[in-house]
């Protein structure tokens, strides 16, 4: 009898778990920052929300395999929810949305293209979605025109900036030997 090989071996699962825990802690902090940013500077919320791209970006850069972005995002959402239980639906919804977008962009290249451009495409898509959804959810139309413009720019560029940070972290982890051979 031959053993069935898992598409995500234990080592991959452990790496996703470590990424999920680390970025989940950051996600928890971002959740608490939301309480400060939305009432004081709602136009900057895209920068806070953009930090949630990190689990998938780091996981895909380090592991370069299918499903690692989605798994890392879900694990990060569970960790963040432990610190902010009332936001569990938001954390999980964001994790699924961002993870599926990142997986979708990677799937379009058949998980063969790992250039930085691919990560930034998913970040731009996420940024546009953030811009539209939050604009209406928070009713940013009531803000001054300059604040609306700043919000749109930050909402799109926030995930792009966090993606650059995530790529740096992922590259460093690959160089440190975290990626499986």
Buried (B, 14 or more C-beta within 10 A) or exposed (E): EEEEEEEBEEEBBEBBBBBBBBBBBBBBBBBBBBEEBBEEBBBBBBBBBBBBBBBBBBBBBBBBBBBBBBBBBBBBBBBBBEBBEEBBEBBBEBBBBBBBBBBEBBEEEEBEEBEEEBBBBBBBBBBBBBBEEBBEEBEBEEBEEEBBEBBBBBBBBBBBBBBBBBBEBBBEBBEEEBBEE
